[in-house]
Amino acid sequence: MNSSQSKACLTLALSFCLALAGCTQKTSPSTAQKPLEVAVLEAQPQDVPEWQEVMGKTEGLNQVEIRSQITGTLKKIAYSEGEQVKAGQLLFLIDPAPYAAALKTAAAQRAEAAASEEKATRELKRTQALSSKLAATEKELDDAMSAEKAARASLAAADARLEEAAINLSHTRITAPTAGVAGLSLVNPGALISQQATQLTTLTQKTQLRVVFAISDRDVAGSVINHSNAVEVVSPSGDRLPARLDYVSQAVDPSLGTRQMRARLEDSGSLLSGQYVRVKLQTGMENGVFLVPQSAIIQESNGTYSVYTASNGKAKKVTVAVGPWNGTDWIVRTGLHAGDQVIVNQILRLRDGRAITTASSQTPAADQH
């Protein structure tokens, strides 16, 4: 055997010895995984109001569009825009000169008609006296009576024209129909104002607001909606303001699939007319359900939902059926039982069957909406 063969044999023998030593060596036990400390919530069934949330817009309870009753040239804006005005306060003045002249003309026409009526009355009396003495014919009497009736009718028409002229003159002074905040003037002095067509401004009552909103008919399908349903308005700053329904449409808008509703605010807070707010409408009641923090609910890749519960020192994954959100909680309809210990933290570190210890028990979440 040459030297090369001797080296190969020696190497092979050494490898065999090392392998044999490895087989005879005892395997050290793996380090046991430390139980994970978690917080739990004891599930208790409860009745939870069901709410639908939509966007709404505030408007004045007695919001009025100010328009002119006559056509004319705007002469003066008599109020400060955005300021509180009193009922009857002058807002706009339309040039009264043409209407003052029309009133004088109507007054003159009325005086003329009155004179004609007096003359016709005198002629009738004279003709009646002559007729009683057979000094006037029957035709003359009939003509006198007809003339007197026509004169009285002309006087009545003149009275109506005089009254209309006086009303038109009074309409040159456009006053606030109620107290409120007068908005921005939509016209300038010198502009031609058209009767009923030209909007001058808007008058709103800042302290009395209501909210108009529309809700999908699909979202309220099967629900009874009437004036007794609870409503809550959430302002842009997060303030929760109580309200009550004062209008519920009994028809669905076919183009949008929504029902129009309106709620009156009991206290408008810092809200102003024209603001967008969140409206929460109670549409029913979820009976015997569980409230679980949203962070404890797991959405699986197949679209189902699950939670972890603590059972005999281990985490147990449970499939649940959920409903809508309720504040920071999620409504769980099925899958849980009274007394189940729902794990509410360490969710990403949990696996089904992992050893756990519970740090403390929490009370069921409070009802929120």
C-alpha positions as CSV (number, residue, x, y, z in Angstrom):
1,M,0.0,0.0,0.0
2,N,1.5,3.3,-1.0
3,S,1.4,6.5,1.0
4,S,-1.6,8.0,-0.9
5,Q,-3.7,5.0,-0.2
6,S,-2.6,5.1,3.5
7,K,-3.8,8.7,3.8
8,A,-7.2,7.9,2.2
9,C,-7.8,5.0,4.6
10,L,-6.9,7.2,7.5
11,T,-9.3,9.9,6.5
12,L,-12.1,7.4,6.0
13,A,-11.5,5.9,9.4
14,L,-11.5,9.3,11.0
15,S,-14.8,10.3,9.4
16,F,-16.4,7.0,10.5
17,C,-15.3,7.6,14.1
18,L,-16.8,11.2,14.1
19,A,-20.1,10.0,12.7
20,L,-20.3,7.2,15.3
21,A,-19.6,9.7,18.0
22,G,-22.4,11.9,16.7
23,C,-24.9,9.1,16.7
24,T,-24.1,8.1,20.3
25,Q,-24.3,11.7,21.6
26,K,-27.6,12.5,23.4
27,T,-29.7,15.3,21.8
28,S,-30.3,18.3,24.1
29,P,-33.9,19.1,24.6
30,S,-35.2,22.3,22.8
31,T,-35.9,25.3,24.9
32,A,-39.7,25.4,25.7
33,Q,-41.6,28.5,24.4
34,K,-42.5,30.9,27.2
35,P,-46.2,31.5,27.7
36,L,-47.4,34.8,26.2
37,E,-49.0,37.2,28.7
38,V,-52.3,38.6,27.3
39,A,-55.3,40.7,28.4
40,V,-58.8,39.3,28.1
41,L,-62.3,40.6,28.0
42,E,-65.2,38.5,29.4
43,A,-67.9,38.2,26.7
44,Q,-71.4,39.0,27.9
45,P,-74.4,39.2,25.7
46,Q,-76.3,42.5,25.5
47,D,-78.8,44.5,23.5
48,V,-77.1,47.1,21.3
49,P,-78.9,49.8,19.3
50,E,-78.3,49.5,15.5
51,W,-77.3,52.8,13.9
52,Q,-76.9,54.0,10.3
53,E,-74.5,56.9,9.7
54,V,-74.8,59.3,6.8
55,M,-73.7,62.9,6.0
56,G,-76.2,65.7,6.3
57,K,-76.3,69.5,5.9
58,T,-77.6,72.1,8.4
59,E,-80.1,74.8,7.5
60,G,-82.0,77.4,9.5
61,L,-85.3,76.3,11.0
62,N,-86.9,79.4,9.5
63,Q,-84.5,80.0,6.7
64,V,-86.0,82.5,4.2
65,E,-84.9,83.6,0.8
66,I,-85.4,87.3,0.6
67,R,-86.9,88.3,-2.8
68,S,-88.7,91.4,-4.1
69,Q,-92.4,91.5,-4.6
70,I,-92.0,94.2,-7.3
71,T,-89.7,95.1,-10.2
72,G,-87.5,98.1,-9.9
73,T,-84.0,99.6,-9.4
74,L,-82.2,98.8,-6.1
75,K,-81.5,102.1,-4.4
76,K,-80.0,101.1,-1.0
77,I,-78.8,98.1,1.1
78,A,-79.8,99.0,4.6
79,Y,-78.2,96.3,6.7
80,S,-74.8,95.0,7.6
81,E,-74.1,91.6,6.0
82,G,-73.8,88.7,8.4
83,E,-75.3,90.6,11.3
84,Q,-78.3,89.9,13.4
85,V,-81.4,91.8,12.3
86,K,-84.8,92.3,14.0
87,A,-88.2,91.4,12.6
88,G,-89.4,94.3,10.5
89,Q,-85.9,95.9,10.1
90,L,-85.3,97.5,6.7
91,L,-83.0,95.4,4.5
92,F,-83.3,96.8,1.0
93,L,-84.9,99.9,-0.6
94,I,-86.1,99.9,-4.2
95,D,-86.5,103.3,-5.9
96,P,-89.9,104.3,-4.7
97,A,-90.4,107.2,-7.2
98,P,-92.2,105.3,-10.0
99,Y,-94.5,103.7,-7.4
100,A,-95.2,106.9,-5.6
101,A,-96.2,108.4,-9.0
102,A,-98.4,105.4,-9.7
103,L,-100.1,105.8,-6.3
104,K,-100.9,109.5,-7.2
105,T,-102.3,108.5,-10.5
106,A,-104.5,105.8,-8.9
107,A,-105.7,108.3,-6.3
108,A,-106.7,110.8,-9.1
109,Q,-108.5,108.0,-11.0
110,R,-110.3,107.0,-7.8
111,A,-111.4,110.6,-7.2
112,E,-112.7,110.8,-10.8
113,A,-114.6,107.5,-10.4
114,A,-116.1,108.8,-7.1
115,A,-117.3,111.9,-8.8
116,S,-118.9,109.9,-11.6
117,E,-120.5,107.6,-9.1
118,E,-122.0,110.7,-7.2
119,K,-123.3,112.1,-10.5
120,A,-124.8,108.8,-11.5
121,T,-126.5,108.5,-8.1
122,R,-128.0,112.0,-8.4
123,E,-129.3,111.3,-11.9
124,L,-130.9,108.1,-10.8
125,K,-132.7,109.8,-7.9
126,R,-133.9,112.6,-10.3
127,T,-135.2,110.1,-12.8
128,Q,-136.9,108.0,-10.2
129,A,-138.7,111.2,-9.0
130,L,-139.8,112.1,-12.5
131,S,-140.9,108.5,-13.2
132,S,-143.1,108.6,-10.1
133,K,-144.9,111.6,-11.7
134,L,-145.0,109.9,-15.1
135,A,-142.6,112.6,-16.4
136,A,-139.9,110.1,-17.3
137,T,-140.2,107.1,-19.5
138,E,-139.4,103.5,-18.3
139,K,-136.4,103.5,-20.6
140,E,-135.0,106.6,-19.1
141,L,-135.3,105.1,-15.7
142,D,-133.6,101.9,-16.8
143,D,-130.8,103.8,-18.3
144,A,-130.3,105.8,-15.1
145,M,-130.2,102.7,-13.0
146,S,-127.6,101.0,-15.4
147,A,-125.5,104.2,-15.4
148,E,-125.5,104.2,-11.6
149,K,-124.4,100.6,-11.4
150,A,-121.6,101.1,-13.9
151,A,-120.4,104.1,-11.9
152,R,-120.3,102.1,-8.7
153,A,-118.4,99.3,-10.4
154,S,-115.9,101.9,-11.8
155,L,-115.4,103.3,-8.3
156,A,-114.8,99.8,-6.9
157,A,-112.2,99.2,-9.6
158,A,-110.5,102.5,-8.9
159,D,-110.4,101.6,-5.2
160,A,-108.7,98.3,-6.0
161,R,-106.1,100.1,-8.2
162,L,-105.4,102.6,-5.5
163,E,-104.9,99.8,-2.9
164,E,-102.6,97.9,-5.3
165,A,-100.6,101.0,-5.9
166,A,-100.3,101.6,-2.2
167,I,-99.1,98.0,-1.7
168,N,-96.6,98.2,-4.4
169,L,-95.2,101.4,-2.9
170,S,-94.9,99.6,0.5
171,H,-93.0,96.8,-1.2
172,T,-90.2,99.2,-2.2
173,R,-89.2,98.8,1.5
174,I,-88.0,95.2,1.9
175,T,-87.9,94.3,5.5
176,A,-86.9,91.2,7.6
177,P,-90.0,88.9,8.0
178,T,-88.4,87.5,11.2
179,A,-85.4,88.0,13.4
180,G,-82.2,86.3,12.2
181,V,-78.9,86.6,10.6
182,A,-79.0,88.4,7.2
183,G,-76.5,86.9,4.8
184,L,-74.4,88.3,2.0
185,S,-76.2,90.6,-0.4
186,L,-76.5,89.0,-3.8
187,V,-77.2,92.4,-5.6
188,N,-75.6,95.8,-5.6
189,P,-77.3,99.3,-5.6
190,G,-78.3,100.3,-9.1
191,A,-79.2,96.7,-10.2
192,L,-82.5,96.0,-11.8
193,I,-84.5,93.8,-9.5
194,S,-87.1,91.5,-11.1
195,Q,-90.3,90.6,-9.2
196,Q,-89.9,87.2,-7.4
197,A,-87.1,86.2,-9.7
198,T,-84.1,88.0,-8.1
199,Q,-82.9,86.6,-4.8
200,L,-81.5,89.4,-2.6
201,T,-80.2,87.5,0.4
202,T,-81.0,84.8,2.8
203,L,-82.2,85.2,6.4
204,T,-81.4,82.4,8.9
205,Q,-81.9,81.8,12.6
206,K,-78.5,80.8,14.0
207,T,-79.8,79.3,17.2
208,Q,-82.5,77.1,15.6
209,L,-81.1,74.7,13.1
210,R,-82.3,71.4,11.4
211,V,-80.4,68.9,9.4
212,V,-81.5,67.5,6.1
213,F,-80.1,64.1,5.0
214,A,-80.8,61.1,2.7
215,I,-80.3,57.5,3.7
216,S,-80.1,54.5,1.3
217,D,-83.3,52.6,1.2
218,R,-81.2,49.4,1.2
219,D,-79.7,50.3,4.6
220,V,-83.1,50.7,6.2
221,A,-84.8,47.8,4.5
222,G,-87.1,46.1,6.9
223,S,-86.7,48.9,9.5
224,V,-89.7,51.0,10.7
225,I,-88.6,54.6,10.5
226,N,-90.9,57.3,12.0
227,H,-90.6,60.3,14.3
228,S,-89.8,58.2,17.3
229,N,-86.5,56.9,16.0
230,A,-83.5,58.2,17.9
231,V,-81.2,60.6,16.0
232,E,-77.8,62.1,16.9
233,V,-75.8,64.7,15.0
234,V,-72.0,64.8,15.3
235,S,-70.5,68.2,14.5
236,P,-67.2,68.6,12.6
237,S,-65.5,69.2,15.9
238,G,-66.9,65.9,17.3
239,D,-69.6,67.3,19.5
240,R,-72.6,65.0,19.9
241,L,-75.9,66.9,19.6
242,P,-79.3,65.4,20.3
243,A,-81.9,65.8,17.6
244,R,-85.4,64.5,16.7
245,L,-86.9,63.5,13.4
246,D,-89.5,65.9,12.1
247,Y,-89.8,64.6,8.5
248,V,-89.5,61.2,7.0
249,S,-90.3,60.7,3.3
250,Q,-92.7,57.9,2.5
251,A,-91.3,57.6,-1.0
252,V,-87.9,56.5,-2.4
253,D,-86.0,58.8,-4.9
254,P,-85.9,56.4,-7.9
255,S,-82.7,58.0,-9.3
256,L,-80.7,57.8,-6.1
257,G,-82.4,55.0,-4.2
258,T,-82.6,57.1,-1.0
259,R,-85.2,58.4,1.4
260,Q,-85.2,62.1,2.3
261,M,-85.3,62.9,6.1
262,R,-84.9,65.8,8.3
263,A,-84.1,66.2,12.0
264,R,-84.4,69.3,14.2
265,L,-81.6,70.0,16.6
266,E,-82.5,70.6,20.2
267,D,-79.3,72.5,20.8
268,S,-77.3,73.7,17.8
269,G,-74.1,74.3,19.8
270,S,-71.5,76.0,17.7
271,L,-73.0,74.9,14.4
272,L,-73.9,77.3,11.6
273,S,-76.3,77.0,8.8
274,G,-74.9,75.3,5.7
275,Q,-72.4,73.1,7.6
276,Y,-71.9,69.4,6.8
277,V,-72.4,67.0,9.7
278,R,-72.6,63.3,10.5
279,V,-76.0,62.0,11.2
280,K,-76.6,58.8,13.2
281,L,-80.1,57.3,12.9
282,Q,-81.2,54.3,15.0
283,T,-82.8,51.8,12.7
284,G,-83.2,48.9,15.1
285,M,-81.8,46.8,18.0
286,E,-79.2,44.0,18.0
287,N,-80.4,41.6,20.7
288,G,-78.1,39.2,22.6
289,V,-74.9,40.2,20.8
290,F,-71.3,40.8,22.0
291,L,-69.1,43.9,21.8
292,V,-65.5,43.2,21.0
293,P,-62.8,45.8,20.3
294,Q,-62.2,46.2,16.6
295,S,-58.4,45.5,17.1
296,A,-59.2,42.0,18.5
297,I,-61.1,41.0,15.3
298,I,-59.1,39.2,12.6
299,Q,-60.2,39.3,9.0
300,E,-59.2,36.1,7.3
301,S,-58.0,35.9,3.7
302,N,-61.2,34.0,2.8
303,G,-63.4,36.9,4.0
304,T,-64.4,35.3,7.3
305,Y,-63.7,36.8,10.8
306,S,-62.2,35.3,13.9
307,V,-61.1,36.0,17.4
308,Y,-58.7,34.3,19.9
309,T,-60.1,33.2,23.2
310,A,-58.3,32.0,26.3
311,S,-59.1,28.3,27.1
312,N,-57.1,26.1,29.6
313,G,-54.0,28.2,29.3
314,K,-53.9,28.2,25.5
315,A,-55.1,30.5,22.7
316,K,-58.0,29.2,20.8
317,K,-59.0,30.6,17.4
318,V,-62.8,30.9,17.0
319,T,-64.7,31.9,13.9
320,V,-67.3,34.6,14.4
321,A,-70.0,36.4,12.5
322,V,-69.8,40.2,12.8
323,G,-72.3,43.0,12.3
324,P,-71.6,46.7,12.0
325,W,-69.2,48.8,14.1
326,N,-70.4,50.3,17.3
327,G,-68.0,53.1,18.2
328,T,-64.6,51.5,18.8
329,D,-66.2,48.0,19.1
330,W,-67.4,45.5,16.6
331,I,-70.7,43.7,17.1
332,V,-70.3,39.9,17.1
333,R,-73.5,38.1,16.4
334,T,-72.5,34.4,16.6
335,G,-69.4,32.4,17.5
336,L,-69.1,33.5,21.1
337,H,-70.8,32.4,24.3
338,A,-71.4,34.1,27.6
339,G,-68.3,34.0,29.8
340,D,-65.8,33.4,26.9
341,Q,-62.5,35.1,27.6
342,V,-61.7,37.1,24.4
343,I,-58.0,38.0,24.0
344,V,-57.8,41.7,23.2
345,N,-54.0,42.3,22.7
346,Q,-50.9,40.5,21.3
347,I,-53.0,39.4,18.4
348,L,-50.2,39.3,15.9
349,R,-48.1,37.1,18.2
350,L,-50.8,34.5,18.8
351,R,-51.2,31.2,17.1
352,D,-53.9,28.6,17.7
353,G,-52.8,26.5,20.7
354,R,-50.1,28.8,21.9
355,A,-49.5,28.8,25.6
356,I,-50.7,32.0,27.3
357,T,-51.2,33.6,30.7
358,T,-53.9,36.2,31.4
359,A,-52.7,39.4,33.0
360,S,-56.2,40.6,34.0
361,S,-59.8,40.5,33.0
362,Q,-61.6,43.5,31.6
363,T,-65.2,44.3,31.8
364,P,-67.4,44.2,28.7
365,A,-67.1,47.3,26.5
366,A,-69.7,50.0,27.3
367,D,-72.4,50.7,24.8
368,Q,-71.3,53.3,22.3
369,H,-72.7,54.5,19.1
